[in-house]
């Protein structure tokens, strides 16, 4: 996992890295207003970006039987691949 500071330099470094790896989708956790500059910068590159509500992620994980409390576990355990739950 790599961390970038949430400032102009960090956001530029993140966007540059994303342009190198060309992800299909970038998923960001809604964090008040802190995610807005990052989401905007990514969207300007035409890389798809989704901002998700952390409560909904927890609810999704709980419904899928995943009771992990850490972001790394949520990511690893399937939410990051963008799949949906079959009902």
HUNOR-V723547 format. One record per residue. N is the residue number from 1. RES is the residue in one small letter. PHI is phi in whole degrees, -180 to 180 (* if undefined). OMEGA is omega in whole degrees, 0 to 359 (* if undefined). NEAR is the number of other C-alpha atoms within 10 Angstrom. Layout:
# HUNOR-V723547
N&RES&PHI&OMEGA&NEAR + N&RES&PHI&OMEGA&NEAR
This chain:
# HUNOR-V723547
1&x&*&179&3 + 2&x&-117&178&4 + 3&x&-113&176&7 + 4&x&-120&178&11 + 5&x&-66&180&11 + 6&x&-87&175&14 + 7&x&-141&186&12 + 8&x&-57&181&12 + 9&x&-65&180&11 + 10&x&-65&179&14 + 11&x&-65&178&18 + 12&x&-63&179&17 + 13&x&-65&178&14 + 14&x&-62&181&20 + 15&x&-61&178&20 + 16&x&-60&179&14 + 17&x&-64&178&12 + 18&x&-63&178&16 + 19&x&-66&178&14 + 20&x&-75&184&9 + 21&x&-95&178&8 + 22&x&46&178&13 + 23&x&-70&176&12 + 24&x&-71&183&11 + 25&x&-155&172&13 + 26&x&-110&180&17 + 27&x&-110&179&16 + 28&x&-115&174&17 + 29&x&-84&176&15 + 30&x&-64&184&16 + 31&x&-134&185&12 + 32&x&65&177&8 + 33&x&-108&186&7 + 34&x&-65&182&12 + 35&x&-84&189&14 + 36&x&-62&181&14 + 37&x&-64&180&14 + 38&x&-66&181&19 + 39&x&-61&179&21 + 40&x&-64&180&11 + 41&x&-63&179&17 + 42&x&-67&181&21 + 43&x&-61&179&15 + 44&x&-65&180&11 + 45&x&-86&184&13 + 46&x&75&170&9 + 47&x&-77&179&18 + 48&x&-68&180&15 + 49&x&-135&177&20 + 50&x&-125&176&14 + 51&x&-108&185&14 + 52&x&-114&178&13 + 53&x&-83&182&13 + 54&x&-60&177&14 + 55&x&-64&179&11 + 56&x&-68&176&10 + 57&x&-64&178&16 + 58&x&-61&179&19 + 59&x&-63&178&13 + 60&x&-62&181&17 + 61&x&-62&180&20 + 62&x&-62&180&12 + 63&x&-65&179&11 + 64&x&-86&180&14 + 65&x&84&180&9 + 66&x&-107&184&15 + 67&x&-109&181&14 + 68&x&-62&182&14 + 69&x&-106&183&10 + 70&x&-114&179&9 + 71&x&-58&182&13 + 72&x&-60&179&11 + 73&x&-71&177&14 + 74&x&-60&182&18 + 75&x&-65&183&14 + 76&x&-63&188&10 + 77&x&-88&164&14 + 78&x&116&181&14 + 79&x&-70&185&18 + 80&x&-69&181&14 + 81&x&-81&174&12 + 82&x&75&180&11 + 83&x&-76&177&8 + 84&x&-112&181&9 + 85&x&-84&174&10 + 86&x&-78&181&5 + 87&x&-111&*&3
